[in-house]
Amino acid sequence: MTHDRSHWRSQDDARLIDEAKHYPSVELCVALGERLDDTQEADRQHAELQDRCDTQQAAIIVMRAEIKALEDQLDDMMGMADA
């Protein structure tokens, strides 16, 4: 039985892969290509978000160190005031 591209687009990845192994067709190949393109775009977006997250994590570490230094300065100033 031949299916059109719309049918293949509605199928899950495992079904597409299984069908492609046993019964390849042009419409199935197009649907697989579209799915692969979507996956690659999602991977690109994930990598971009991961880079942003890593940058933010590094900024958080720097800010925490700055906060700690300021707290230490404040503690020192408070200790001098008590003396």
mmCIF file of the N, C-alpha and C atoms, coordinates in Angstrom:
data_MODEL
# 
_entry.id   MODEL 
# 
loop_
_atom_site.group_PDB 
_atom_site.id 
_atom_site.type_symbol 
_atom_site.label_atom_id 
_atom_site.label_alt_id 
_atom_site.label_comp_id 
_atom_site.label_asym_id 
_atom_site.label_entity_id 
_atom_site.label_seq_id 
_atom_site.pdbx_PDB_ins_code 
_atom_site.Cartn_x 
_atom_site.Cartn_y 
_atom_site.Cartn_z 
_atom_site.occupancy 
_atom_site.B_iso_or_equiv 
_atom_site.pdbx_formal_charge 
_atom_site.auth_seq_id 
_atom_site.auth_comp_id 
_atom_site.auth_asym_id 
_atom_site.auth_atom_id 
_atom_site.pdbx_PDB_model_num 
ATOM 1   N N  . MET A 1 1  ? 0.845  -1.185 0.000  1.00 0.00 ? 1  MET A N  1 
ATOM 2   C CA . MET A 1 1  ? 0.000  0.000  0.000  1.00 0.00 ? 1  MET A CA 1 
ATOM 3   C C  . MET A 1 1  ? 0.886  1.242  0.000  1.00 0.00 ? 1  MET A C  1 
ATOM 4   N N  . THR A 1 2  ? 0.589  2.180  -0.841 1.00 0.00 ? 2  THR A N  1 
ATOM 5   C CA . THR A 1 2  ? 1.357  3.410  -0.942 1.00 0.00 ? 2  THR A CA 1 
ATOM 6   C C  . THR A 1 2  ? 0.670  4.494  -0.120 1.00 0.00 ? 2  THR A C  1 
ATOM 7   N N  . HIS A 1 3  ? 1.487  5.219  0.644  1.00 0.00 ? 3  HIS A N  1 
ATOM 8   C CA . HIS A 1 3  ? 0.948  6.307  1.464  1.00 0.00 ? 3  HIS A CA 1 
ATOM 9   C C  . HIS A 1 3  ? 1.497  7.623  0.949  1.00 0.00 ? 3  HIS A C  1 
ATOM 10  N N  . ASP A 1 4  ? 0.744  8.676  1.161  1.00 0.00 ? 4  ASP A N  1 
ATOM 11  C CA . ASP A 1 4  ? 1.243  9.981  0.748  1.00 0.00 ? 4  ASP A CA 1 
ATOM 12  C C  . ASP A 1 4  ? 2.066  10.609 1.867  1.00 0.00 ? 4  ASP A C  1 
ATOM 13  N N  . ARG A 1 5  ? 2.673  11.715 1.537  1.00 0.00 ? 5  ARG A N  1 
ATOM 14  C CA . ARG A 1 5  ? 3.566  12.406 2.462  1.00 0.00 ? 5  ARG A CA 1 
ATOM 15  C C  . ARG A 1 5  ? 2.869  12.812 3.750  1.00 0.00 ? 5  ARG A C  1 
ATOM 16  N N  . SER A 1 6  ? 1.634  13.228 3.666  1.00 0.00 ? 6  SER A N  1 
ATOM 17  C CA . SER A 1 6  ? 0.880  13.631 4.862  1.00 0.00 ? 6  SER A CA 1 
ATOM 18  C C  . SER A 1 6  ? 0.746  12.474 5.840  1.00 0.00 ? 6  SER A C  1 
ATOM 19  N N  . HIS A 1 7  ? 0.501  11.288 5.290  1.00 0.00 ? 7  HIS A N  1 
ATOM 20  C CA . HIS A 1 7  ? 0.415  10.103 6.154  1.00 0.00 ? 7  HIS A CA 1 
ATOM 21  C C  . HIS A 1 7  ? 1.737  9.893  6.887  1.00 0.00 ? 7  HIS A C  1 
ATOM 22  N N  . TRP A 1 8  ? 2.844  9.943  6.138  1.00 0.00 ? 8  TRP A N  1 
ATOM 23  C CA . TRP A 1 8  ? 4.145  9.671  6.764  1.00 0.00 ? 8  TRP A CA 1 
ATOM 24  C C  . TRP A 1 8  ? 4.505  10.745 7.789  1.00 0.00 ? 8  TRP A C  1 
ATOM 25  N N  . ARG A 1 9  ? 4.124  11.976 7.529  1.00 0.00 ? 9  ARG A N  1 
ATOM 26  C CA . ARG A 1 9  ? 4.419  13.048 8.485  1.00 0.00 ? 9  ARG A CA 1 
ATOM 27  C C  . ARG A 1 9  ? 3.737  12.811 9.828  1.00 0.00 ? 9  ARG A C  1 
ATOM 28  N N  . SER A 1 10 ? 2.626  12.118 9.817  1.00 0.00 ? 10 SER A N  1 
ATOM 29  C CA . SER A 1 10 ? 1.871  11.903 11.058 1.00 0.00 ? 10 SER A CA 1 
ATOM 30  C C  . SER A 1 10 ? 2.385  10.711 11.873 1.00 0.00 ? 10 SER A C  1 
ATOM 31  N N  . GLN A 1 11 ? 3.315  9.960  11.312 1.00 0.00 ? 11 GLN A N  1 
ATOM 32  C CA . GLN A 1 11 ? 3.821  8.764  11.992 1.00 0.00 ? 11 GLN A CA 1 
ATOM 33  C C  . GLN A 1 11 ? 4.980  9.107  12.928 1.00 0.00 ? 11 GLN A C  1 
ATOM 34  N N  . ASP A 1 12 ? 5.182  8.256  13.938 1.00 0.00 ? 12 ASP A N  1 
ATOM 35  C CA . ASP A 1 12 ? 6.300  8.498  14.860 1.00 0.00 ? 12 ASP A CA 1 
ATOM 36  C C  . ASP A 1 12 ? 7.619  8.040  14.227 1.00 0.00 ? 12 ASP A C  1 
ATOM 37  N N  . ASP A 1 13 ? 8.713  8.445  14.833 1.00 0.00 ? 13 ASP A N  1 
ATOM 38  C CA . ASP A 1 13 ? 10.038 8.172  14.287 1.00 0.00 ? 13 ASP A CA 1 
ATOM 39  C C  . ASP A 1 13 ? 10.301 6.683  14.094 1.00 0.00 ? 13 ASP A C  1 
ATOM 40  N N  . ALA A 1 14 ? 9.948  5.882  15.093 1.00 0.00 ? 14 ALA A N  1 
ATOM 41  C CA . ALA A 1 14 ? 10.220 4.442  15.014 1.00 0.00 ? 14 ALA A CA 1 
ATOM 42  C C  . ALA A 1 14 ? 9.502  3.823  13.814 1.00 0.00 ? 14 ALA A C  1 
ATOM 43  N N  . ARG A 1 15 ? 8.277  4.234  13.583 1.00 0.00 ? 15 ARG A N  1 
ATOM 44  C CA . ARG A 1 15 ? 7.520  3.699  12.440 1.00 0.00 ? 15 ARG A CA 1 
ATOM 45  C C  . ARG A 1 15 ? 8.159  4.112  11.131 1.00 0.00 ? 15 ARG A C  1 
ATOM 46  N N  . LEU A 1 16 ? 8.572  5.370  11.027 1.00 0.00 ? 16 LEU A N  1 
ATOM 47  C CA . LEU A 1 16 ? 9.211  5.843  9.803  1.00 0.00 ? 16 LEU A CA 1 
ATOM 48  C C  . LEU A 1 16 ? 10.487 5.058  9.511  1.00 0.00 ? 16 LEU A C  1 
ATOM 49  N N  . ILE A 1 17 ? 11.290 4.869  10.542 1.00 0.00 ? 17 ILE A N  1 
ATOM 50  C CA . ILE A 1 17 ? 12.544 4.144  10.364 1.00 0.00 ? 17 ILE A CA 1 
ATOM 51  C C  . ILE A 1 17 ? 12.280 2.706  9.949  1.00 0.00 ? 17 ILE A C  1 
ATOM 52  N N  . ASP A 1 18 ? 11.358 2.055  10.607 1.00 0.00 ? 18 ASP A N  1 
ATOM 53  C CA . ASP A 1 18 ? 11.037 0.665  10.284 1.00 0.00 ? 18 ASP A CA 1 
ATOM 54  C C  . ASP A 1 18 ? 10.528 0.545  8.847  1.00 0.00 ? 18 ASP A C  1 
ATOM 55  N N  . GLU A 1 19 ? 9.630  1.414  8.471  1.00 0.00 ? 19 GLU A N  1 
ATOM 56  C CA . GLU A 1 19 ? 9.089  1.374  7.104  1.00 0.00 ? 19 GLU A CA 1 
ATOM 57  C C  . GLU A 1 19 ? 10.187 1.648  6.080  1.00 0.00 ? 19 GLU A C  1 
ATOM 58  N N  . ALA A 1 20 ? 11.071 2.585  6.386  1.00 0.00 ? 20 ALA A N  1 
ATOM 59  C CA . ALA A 1 20 ? 12.147 2.913  5.443  1.00 0.00 ? 20 ALA A CA 1 
ATOM 60  C C  . ALA A 1 20 ? 13.091 1.734  5.240  1.00 0.00 ? 20 ALA A C  1 
ATOM 61  N N  . LYS A 1 21 ? 13.304 0.956  6.273  1.00 0.00 ? 21 LYS A N  1 
ATOM 62  C CA . LYS A 1 21 ? 14.174 -0.223 6.158  1.00 0.00 ? 21 LYS A CA 1 
ATOM 63  C C  . LYS A 1 21 ? 13.566 -1.273 5.236  1.00 0.00 ? 21 LYS A C  1 
ATOM 64  N N  . HIS A 1 22 ? 12.266 -1.426 5.291  1.00 0.00 ? 22 HIS A N  1 
ATOM 65  C CA . HIS A 1 22 ? 11.615 -2.522 4.579  1.00 0.00 ? 22 HIS A CA 1 
ATOM 66  C C  . HIS A 1 22 ? 10.885 -2.102 3.301  1.00 0.00 ? 22 HIS A C  1 
ATOM 67  N N  . TYR A 1 23 ? 10.324 -0.904 3.299  1.00 0.00 ? 23 TYR A N  1 
ATOM 68  C CA . TYR A 1 23 ? 9.506  -0.487 2.160  1.00 0.00 ? 23 TYR A CA 1 
ATOM 69  C C  . TYR A 1 23 ? 9.781  0.979  1.796  1.00 0.00 ? 23 TYR A C  1 
ATOM 70  N N  . PRO A 1 24 ? 10.981 1.299  1.348  1.00 0.00 ? 24 PRO A N  1 
ATOM 71  C CA . PRO A 1 24 ? 11.285 2.704  1.045  1.00 0.00 ? 24 PRO A CA 1 
ATOM 72  C C  . PRO A 1 24 ? 10.446 3.225  -0.128 1.00 0.00 ? 24 PRO A C  1 
ATOM 73  N N  . SER A 1 25 ? 10.095 4.493  -0.035 1.00 0.00 ? 25 SER A N  1 
ATOM 74  C CA . SER A 1 25 ? 9.373  5.166  -1.125 1.00 0.00 ? 25 SER A CA 1 
ATOM 75  C C  . SER A 1 25 ? 9.799  6.629  -1.136 1.00 0.00 ? 25 SER A C  1 
ATOM 76  N N  . VAL A 1 26 ? 9.504  7.284  -2.230 1.00 0.00 ? 26 VAL A N  1 
ATOM 77  C CA . VAL A 1 26 ? 9.863  8.694  -2.357 1.00 0.00 ? 26 VAL A CA 1 
ATOM 78  C C  . VAL A 1 26 ? 9.161  9.523  -1.285 1.00 0.00 ? 26 VAL A C  1 
ATOM 79  N N  . GLU A 1 27 ? 7.877  9.293  -1.095 1.00 0.00 ? 27 GLU A N  1 
ATOM 80  C CA . GLU A 1 27 ? 7.121  10.067 -0.107 1.00 0.00 ? 27 GLU A CA 1 
ATOM 81  C C  . GLU A 1 27 ? 7.667  9.841  1.302  1.00 0.00 ? 27 GLU A C  1 
ATOM 82  N N  . LEU A 1 28 ? 8.029  8.605  1.598  1.00 0.00 ? 28 LEU A N  1 
ATOM 83  C CA . LEU A 1 28 ? 8.603  8.287  2.911  1.00 0.00 ? 28 LEU A CA 1 
ATOM 84  C C  . LEU A 1 28 ? 9.953  8.978  3.065  1.00 0.00 ? 28 LEU A C  1 
ATOM 85  N N  . CYS A 1 29 ? 10.752 8.973  2.009  1.00 0.00 ? 29 CYS A N  1 
ATOM 86  C CA . CYS A 1 29 ? 12.064 9.636  2.063  1.00 0.00 ? 29 CYS A CA 1 
ATOM 87  C C  . CYS A 1 29 ? 11.923 11.136 2.295  1.00 0.00 ? 29 CYS A C  1 
ATOM 88  N N  . VAL A 1 30 ? 10.949 11.746 1.643  1.00 0.00 ? 30 VAL A N  1 
ATOM 89  C CA . VAL A 1 30 ? 10.713 13.182 1.844  1.00 0.00 ? 30 VAL A CA 1 
ATOM 90  C C  . VAL A 1 30 ? 10.305 13.443 3.287  1.00 0.00 ? 30 VAL A C  1 
ATOM 91  N N  . ALA A 1 31 ? 9.396  12.632 3.819  1.00 0.00 ? 31 ALA A N  1 
ATOM 92  C CA . ALA A 1 31 ? 8.962  12.802 5.209  1.00 0.00 ? 31 ALA A CA 1 
ATOM 93  C C  . ALA A 1 31 ? 10.133 12.606 6.173  1.00 0.00 ? 31 ALA A C  1 
ATOM 94  N N  . LEU A 1 32 ? 10.974 11.617 5.902  1.00 0.00 ? 32 LEU A N  1 
ATOM 95  C CA . LEU A 1 32 ? 12.157 11.396 6.750  1.00 0.00 ? 32 LEU A CA 1 
ATOM 96  C C  . LEU A 1 32 ? 13.122 12.572 6.664  1.00 0.00 ? 32 LEU A C  1 
ATOM 97  N N  . GLY A 1 33 ? 13.305 13.101 5.461  1.00 0.00 ? 33 GLY A N  1 
ATOM 98  C CA . GLY A 1 33 ? 14.173 14.270 5.294  1.00 0.00 ? 33 GLY A CA 1 
ATOM 99  C C  . GLY A 1 33 ? 13.665 15.466 6.069  1.00 0.00 ? 33 GLY A C  1 
ATOM 100 N N  . GLU A 1 34 ? 12.359 15.680 6.027  1.00 0.00 ? 34 GLU A N  1 
ATOM 101 C CA . GLU A 1 34 ? 11.766 16.790 6.785  1.00 0.00 ? 34 GLU A CA 1 
ATOM 102 C C  . GLU A 1 34 ? 11.958 16.576 8.287  1.00 0.00 ? 34 GLU A C  1 
ATOM 103 N N  . ARG A 1 35 ? 11.752 15.352 8.724  1.00 0.00 ? 35 ARG A N  1 
ATOM 104 C CA . ARG A 1 35 ? 11.910 15.039 10.144 1.00 0.00 ? 35 ARG A CA 1 
ATOM 105 C C  . ARG A 1 35 ? 13.363 15.259 10.575 1.00 0.00 ? 35 ARG A C  1 
ATOM 106 N N  . LEU A 1 36 ? 14.303 14.833 9.730  1.00 0.00 ? 36 LEU A N  1 
ATOM 107 C CA . LEU A 1 36 ? 15.720 15.021 10.026 1.00 0.00 ? 36 LEU A CA 1 
ATOM 108 C C  . LEU A 1 36 ? 16.065 16.508 10.091 1.00 0.00 ? 36 LEU A C  1 
ATOM 109 N N  . ASP A 1 37 ? 15.520 17.274 9.175  1.00 0.00 ? 37 ASP A N  1 
ATOM 110 C CA . ASP A 1 37 ? 15.738 18.714 9.178  1.00 0.00 ? 37 ASP A CA 1 
ATOM 111 C C  . ASP A 1 37 ? 15.210 19.338 10.464 1.00 0.00 ? 37 ASP A C  1 
ATOM 112 N N  . ASP A 1 38 ? 14.021 18.922 10.883 1.00 0.00 ? 38 ASP A N  1 
ATOM 113 C CA . ASP A 1 38 ? 13.448 19.414 12.144 1.00 0.00 ? 38 ASP A CA 1 
ATOM 114 C C  . ASP A 1 38 ? 14.337 19.046 13.322 1.00 0.00 ? 38 ASP A C  1 
ATOM 115 N N  . THR A 1 39 ? 14.849 17.828 13.302 1.00 0.00 ? 39 THR A N  1 
ATOM 116 C CA . THR A 1 39 ? 15.707 17.355 14.393 1.00 0.00 ? 39 THR A CA 1 
ATOM 117 C C  . THR A 1 39 ? 17.007 18.148 14.440 1.00 0.00 ? 39 THR A C  1 
ATOM 118 N N  . GLN A 1 40 ? 17.582 18.395 13.281 1.00 0.00 ? 40 GLN A N  1 
ATOM 119 C CA . GLN A 1 40 ? 18.821 19.171 13.239 1.00 0.00 ? 40 GLN A CA 1 
ATOM 120 C C  . GLN A 1 40 ? 18.595 20.592 13.736 1.00 0.00 ? 40 GLN A C  1 
ATOM 121 N N  . GLU A 1 41 ? 17.469 21.182 13.383 1.00 0.00 ? 41 GLU A N  1 
ATOM 122 C CA . GLU A 1 41 ? 17.145 22.528 13.867 1.00 0.00 ? 41 GLU A CA 1 
ATOM 123 C C  . GLU A 1 41 ? 16.976 22.513 15.384 1.00 0.00 ? 41 GLU A C  1 
ATOM 124 N N  . ALA A 1 42 ? 16.307 21.492 15.906 1.00 0.00 ? 42 ALA A N  1 
ATOM 125 C CA . ALA A 1 42 ? 16.131 21.377 17.356 1.00 0.00 ? 42 ALA A CA 1 
ATOM 126 C C  . ALA A 1 42 ? 17.490 21.197 18.042 1.00 0.00 ? 42 ALA A C  1 
ATOM 127 N N  . ASP A 1 43 ? 18.368 20.422 17.442 1.00 0.00 ? 43 ASP A N  1 
ATOM 128 C CA . ASP A 1 43 ? 19.718 20.242 17.998 1.00 0.00 ? 43 ASP A CA 1 
ATOM 129 C C  . ASP A 1 43 ? 20.483 21.563 18.008 1.00 0.00 ? 43 ASP A C  1 
ATOM 130 N N  . ARG A 1 44 ? 20.358 22.346 16.925 1.00 0.00 ? 44 ARG A N  1 
ATOM 131 C CA . ARG A 1 44 ? 21.025 23.639 16.853 1.00 0.00 ? 44 ARG A CA 1 
ATOM 132 C C  . ARG A 1 44 ? 20.499 24.582 17.945 1.00 0.00 ? 44 ARG A C  1 
ATOM 133 N N  . GLN A 1 45 ? 19.186 24.604 18.109 1.00 0.00 ? 45 GLN A N  1 
ATOM 134 C CA . GLN A 1 45 ? 18.590 25.456 19.135 1.00 0.00 ? 45 GLN A CA 1 
ATOM 135 C C  . GLN A 1 45 ? 19.016 25.002 20.530 1.00 0.00 ? 45 GLN A C  1 
ATOM 136 N N  . HIS A 1 46 ? 19.087 23.698 20.731 1.00 0.00 ? 46 HIS A N  1 
ATOM 137 C CA . HIS A 1 46 ? 19.514 23.171 22.027 1.00 0.00 ? 46 HIS A CA 1 
ATOM 138 C C  . HIS A 1 46 ? 20.952 23.591 22.317 1.00 0.00 ? 46 HIS A C  1 
ATOM 139 N N  . ALA A 1 47 ? 21.831 23.481 21.333 1.00 0.00 ? 47 ALA A N  1 
ATOM 140 C CA . ALA A 1 47 ? 23.228 23.876 21.520 1.00 0.00 ? 47 ALA A CA 1 
ATOM 141 C C  . ALA A 1 47 ? 23.334 25.369 21.837 1.00 0.00 ? 47 ALA A C  1 
ATOM 142 N N  . GLU A 1 48 ? 22.530 26.170 21.154 1.00 0.00 ? 48 GLU A N  1 
ATOM 143 C CA . GLU A 1 48 ? 22.525 27.611 21.401 1.00 0.00 ? 48 GLU A CA 1 
ATOM 144 C C  . GLU A 1 48 ? 22.059 27.913 22.833 1.00 0.00 ? 48 GLU A C  1 
ATOM 145 N N  . LEU A 1 49 ? 21.002 27.249 23.254 1.00 0.00 ? 49 LEU A N  1 
ATOM 146 C CA . LEU A 1 49 ? 20.497 27.450 24.614 1.00 0.00 ? 49 LEU A CA 1 
ATOM 147 C C  . LEU A 1 49 ? 21.492 26.955 25.660 1.00 0.00 ? 49 LEU A C  1 
ATOM 148 N N  . GLN A 1 50 ? 22.177 25.849 25.363 1.00 0.00 ? 50 GLN A N  1 
ATOM 149 C CA . GLN A 1 50 ? 23.177 25.328 26.281 1.00 0.00 ? 50 GLN A CA 1 
ATOM 150 C C  . GLN A 1 50 ? 24.330 26.317 26.434 1.00 0.00 ? 50 GLN A C  1 
ATOM 151 N N  . ASP A 1 51 ? 24.748 26.938 25.330 1.00 0.00 ? 51 ASP A N  1 
ATOM 152 C CA . ASP A 1 51 ? 25.798 27.960 25.386 1.00 0.00 ? 51 ASP A CA 1 
ATOM 153 C C  . ASP A 1 51 ? 25.358 29.146 26.241 1.00 0.00 ? 51 ASP A C  1 
ATOM 154 N N  . ARG A 1 52 ? 24.113 29.572 26.056 1.00 0.00 ? 52 ARG A N  1 
ATOM 155 C CA . ARG A 1 52 ? 23.595 30.679 26.856 1.00 0.00 ? 52 ARG A CA 1 
ATOM 156 C C  . ARG A 1 52 ? 23.555 30.310 28.335 1.00 0.00 ? 52 ARG A C  1 
ATOM 157 N N  . CYS A 1 53 ? 23.135 29.093 28.615 1.00 0.00 ? 53 CYS A N  1 
ATOM 158 C CA . CYS A 1 53 ? 23.073 28.612 29.994 1.00 0.00 ? 53 CYS A CA 1 
ATOM 159 C C  . CYS A 1 53 ? 24.472 28.584 30.613 1.00 0.00 ? 53 CYS A C  1 
ATOM 160 N N  . ASP A 1 54 ? 25.448 28.074 29.856 1.00 0.00 ? 54 ASP A N  1 
ATOM 161 C CA . ASP A 1 54 ? 26.825 28.026 30.350 1.00 0.00 ? 54 ASP A CA 1 
ATOM 162 C C  . ASP A 1 54 ? 27.352 29.425 30.645 1.00 0.00 ? 54 ASP A C  1 
ATOM 163 N N  . THR A 1 55 ? 27.039 30.371 29.770 1.00 0.00 ? 55 THR A N  1 
ATOM 164 C CA . THR A 1 55 ? 27.460 31.759 29.975 1.00 0.00 ? 55 THR A CA 1 
ATOM 165 C C  . THR A 1 55 ? 26.823 32.328 31.244 1.00 0.00 ? 55 THR A C  1 
ATOM 166 N N  . GLN A 1 56 ? 25.544 32.056 31.440 1.00 0.00 ? 56 GLN A N  1 
ATOM 167 C CA . GLN A 1 56 ? 24.851 32.538 32.631 1.00 0.00 ? 56 GLN A CA 1 
ATOM 168 C C  . GLN A 1 56 ? 25.398 31.888 33.896 1.00 0.00 ? 56 GLN A C  1 
ATOM 169 N N  . GLN A 1 57 ? 25.714 30.602 33.830 1.00 0.00 ? 57 GLN A N  1 
ATOM 170 C CA . GLN A 1 57 ? 26.293 29.912 34.985 1.00 0.00 ? 57 GLN A CA 1 
ATOM 171 C C  . GLN A 1 57 ? 27.641 30.531 35.363 1.00 0.00 ? 57 GLN A C  1 
ATOM 172 N N  . ALA A 1 58 ? 28.448 30.852 34.365 1.00 0.00 ? 58 ALA A N  1 
ATOM 173 C CA . ALA A 1 58 ? 29.744 31.490 34.635 1.00 0.00 ? 58 ALA A CA 1 
ATOM 174 C C  . ALA A 1 58 ? 29.532 32.858 35.280 1.00 0.00 ? 58 ALA A C  1 
ATOM 175 N N  . ALA A 1 59 ? 28.544 33.611 34.804 1.00 0.00 ? 59 ALA A N  1 
ATOM 176 C CA . ALA A 1 59 ? 28.248 34.930 35.380 1.00 0.00 ? 59 ALA A CA 1 
ATOM 177 C C  . ALA A 1 59 ? 27.778 34.782 36.825 1.00 0.00 ? 59 ALA A C  1 
ATOM 178 N N  . ILE A 1 60 ? 27.009 33.764 37.111 1.00 0.00 ? 60 ILE A N  1 
ATOM 179 C CA . ILE A 1 60 ? 26.536 33.517 38.481 1.00 0.00 ? 60 ILE A CA 1 
ATOM 180 C C  . ILE A 1 60 ? 27.711 33.232 39.401 1.00 0.00 ? 60 ILE A C  1 
ATOM 181 N N  . ILE A 1 61 ? 28.657 32.442 38.945 1.00 0.00 ? 61 ILE A N  1 
ATOM 182 C CA . ILE A 1 61 ? 29.840 32.130 39.765 1.00 0.00 ? 61 ILE A CA 1 
ATOM 183 C C  . ILE A 1 61 ? 30.610 33.401 40.084 1.00 0.00 ? 61 ILE A C  1 
ATOM 184 N N  . VAL A 1 62 ? 30.792 34.264 39.089 1.00 0.00 ? 62 VAL A N  1 
ATOM 185 C CA . VAL A 1 62 ? 31.498 35.535 39.303 1.00 0.00 ? 62 VAL A CA 1 
ATOM 186 C C  . VAL A 1 62 ? 30.734 36.403 40.287 1.00 0.00 ? 62 VAL A C  1 
ATOM 187 N N  . MET A 1 63 ? 29.417 36.493 40.134 1.00 0.00 ? 63 MET A N  1 
ATOM 188 C CA . MET A 1 63 ? 28.611 37.323 41.034 1.00 0.00 ? 63 MET A CA 1 
ATOM 189 C C  . MET A 1 63 ? 28.651 36.797 42.464 1.00 0.00 ? 63 MET A C  1 
ATOM 190 N N  . ARG A 1 64 ? 28.616 35.487 42.613 1.00 0.00 ? 64 ARG A N  1 
ATOM 191 C CA . ARG A 1 64 ? 28.688 34.926 43.967 1.00 0.00 ? 64 ARG A CA 1 
ATOM 192 C C  . ARG A 1 64 ? 30.021 35.256 44.622 1.00 0.00 ? 64 ARG A C  1 
ATOM 193 N N  . ALA A 1 65 ? 31.096 35.204 43.851 1.00 0.00 ? 65 ALA A N  1 
ATOM 194 C CA . ALA A 1 65 ? 32.417 35.558 44.384 1.00 0.00 ? 65 ALA A CA 1 
ATOM 195 C C  . ALA A 1 65 ? 32.446 37.035 44.777 1.00 0.00 ? 65 ALA A C  1 
ATOM 196 N N  . GLU A 1 66 ? 31.846 37.885 43.957 1.00 0.00 ? 66 GLU A N  1 
ATOM 197 C CA . GLU A 1 66 ? 31.791 39.316 44.272 1.00 0.00 ? 66 GLU A CA 1 
ATOM 198 C C  . GLU A 1 66 ? 30.968 39.561 45.536 1.00 0.00 ? 66 GLU A C  1 
ATOM 199 N N  . ILE A 1 67 ? 29.845 38.876 45.662 1.00 0.00 ? 67 ILE A N  1 
ATOM 200 C CA . ILE A 1 67 ? 29.009 39.007 46.856 1.00 0.00 ? 67 ILE A CA 1 
ATOM 201 C C  . ILE A 1 67 ? 29.780 38.579 48.091 1.00 0.00 ? 67 ILE A C  1 
ATOM 202 N N  . LYS A 1 68 ? 30.491 37.458 47.979 1.00 0.00 ? 68 LYS A N  1 
ATOM 203 C CA . LYS A 1 68 ? 31.281 36.962 49.115 1.00 0.00 ? 68 LYS A CA 1 
ATOM 204 C C  . LYS A 1 68 ? 32.354 37.976 49.507 1.00 0.00 ? 68 LYS A C  1 
ATOM 205 N N  . ALA A 1 69 ? 33.031 38.567 48.526 1.00 0.00 ? 69 ALA A N  1 
ATOM 206 C CA . ALA A 1 69 ? 34.063 39.567 48.812 1.00 0.00 ? 69 ALA A CA 1 
ATOM 207 C C  . ALA A 1 69 ? 33.452 40.785 49.508 1.00 0.00 ? 69 ALA A C  1 
ATOM 208 N N  . LEU A 1 70 ? 32.284 41.218 49.040 1.00 0.00 ? 70 LEU A N  1 
ATOM 209 C CA . LEU A 1 70 ? 31.614 42.359 49.670 1.00 0.00 ? 70 LEU A CA 1 
ATOM 210 C C  . LEU A 1 70 ? 31.154 42.027 51.083 1.00 0.00 ? 70 LEU A C  1 
ATOM 211 N N  . GLU A 1 71 ? 30.655 40.810 51.286 1.00 0.00 ? 71 GLU A N  1 
ATOM 212 C CA . GLU A 1 71 ? 30.263 40.392 52.633 1.00 0.00 ? 71 GLU A CA 1 
ATOM 213 C C  . GLU A 1 71 ? 31.476 40.376 53.564 1.00 0.00 ? 71 GLU A C  1 
ATOM 214 N N  . ASP A 1 72 ? 32.606 39.899 53.056 1.00 0.00 ? 72 ASP A N  1 
ATOM 215 C CA . ASP A 1 72 ? 33.830 39.890 53.870 1.00 0.00 ? 72 ASP A CA 1 
ATOM 216 C C  . ASP A 1 72 ? 34.262 41.311 54.222 1.00 0.00 ? 72 ASP A C  1 
ATOM 217 N N  . GLN A 1 73 ? 34.174 42.214 53.244 1.00 0.00 ? 73 GLN A N  1 
ATOM 218 C CA . GLN A 1 73 ? 34.516 43.616 53.512 1.00 0.00 ? 73 GLN A CA 1 
ATOM 219 C C  . GLN A 1 73 ? 33.589 44.201 54.568 1.00 0.00 ? 73 GLN A C  1 
ATOM 220 N N  . LEU A 1 74 ? 32.310 43.913 54.451 1.00 0.00 ? 74 LEU A N  1 
ATOM 221 C CA . LEU A 1 74 ? 31.335 44.413 55.412 1.00 0.00 ? 74 LEU A CA 1 
ATOM 222 C C  . LEU A 1 74 ? 31.625 43.854 56.804 1.00 0.00 ? 74 LEU A C  1 
ATOM 223 N N  . ASP A 1 75 ? 31.941 42.559 56.889 1.00 0.00 ? 75 ASP A N  1 
ATOM 224 C CA . ASP A 1 75 ? 32.288 41.951 58.170 1.00 0.00 ? 75 ASP A CA 1 
ATOM 225 C C  . ASP A 1 75 ? 33.513 42.631 58.777 1.00 0.00 ? 75 ASP A C  1 
ATOM 226 N N  . ASP A 1 76 ? 34.521 42.908 57.925 1.00 0.00 ? 76 ASP A N  1 
ATOM 227 C CA . ASP A 1 76 ? 35.729 43.593 58.409 1.00 0.00 ? 76 ASP A CA 1 
ATOM 228 C C  . ASP A 1 76 ? 35.385 44.989 58.910 1.00 0.00 ? 76 ASP A C  1 
ATOM 229 N N  . MET A 1 77 ? 34.550 45.702 58.181 1.00 0.00 ? 77 MET A N  1 
ATOM 230 C CA . MET A 1 77 ? 34.174 47.055 58.590 1.00 0.00 ? 77 MET A CA 1 
ATOM 231 C C  . MET A 1 77 ? 33.371 47.022 59.896 1.00 0.00 ? 77 MET A C  1 
ATOM 232 N N  . MET A 1 78 ? 32.514 46.054 60.020 1.00 0.00 ? 78 MET A N  1 
ATOM 233 C CA . MET A 1 78 ? 31.726 45.927 61.233 1.00 0.00 ? 78 MET A CA 1 
ATOM 234 C C  . MET A 1 78 ? 32.630 45.573 62.423 1.00 0.00 ? 78 MET A C  1 
ATOM 235 N N  . GLY A 1 79 ? 33.636 44.762 62.166 1.00 0.00 ? 79 GLY A N  1 
ATOM 236 C CA . GLY A 1 79 ? 34.580 44.398 63.232 1.00 0.00 ? 79 GLY A CA 1 
ATOM 237 C C  . GLY A 1 79 ? 35.399 45.597 63.685 1.00 0.00 ? 79 GLY A C  1 
ATOM 238 N N  . MET A 1 80 ? 35.746 46.473 62.745 1.00 0.00 ? 80 MET A N  1 
ATOM 239 C CA . MET A 1 80 ? 36.507 47.675 63.092 1.00 0.00 ? 80 MET A CA 1 
ATOM 240 C C  . MET A 1 80 ? 35.642 48.634 63.893 1.00 0.00 ? 80 MET A C  1 
ATOM 241 N N  . ALA A 1 81 ? 34.380 48.676 63.576 1.00 0.00 ? 81 ALA A N  1 
ATOM 242 C CA . ALA A 1 81 ? 33.463 49.587 64.280 1.00 0.00 ? 81 ALA A CA 1 
ATOM 243 C C  . ALA A 1 81 ? 33.262 49.131 65.707 1.00 0.00 ? 81 ALA A C  1 
ATOM 244 N N  . ASP A 1 82 ? 33.301 47.799 65.948 1.00 0.00 ? 82 ASP A N  1 
ATOM 245 C CA . ASP A 1 82 ? 33.118 47.268 67.284 1.00 0.00 ? 82 ASP A CA 1 
ATOM 246 C C  . ASP A 1 82 ? 34.356 47.473 68.154 1.00 0.00 ? 82 ASP A C  1 
ATOM 247 N N  . ALA A 1 83 ? 35.513 47.647 67.528 1.00 0.00 ? 83 ALA A N  1 
ATOM 248 C CA . ALA A 1 83 ? 36.759 47.747 68.286 1.00 0.00 ? 83 ALA A CA 1 
ATOM 249 C C  . ALA A 1 83 ? 36.984 49.097 68.877 1.00 0.00 ? 83 ALA A C  1 
# 
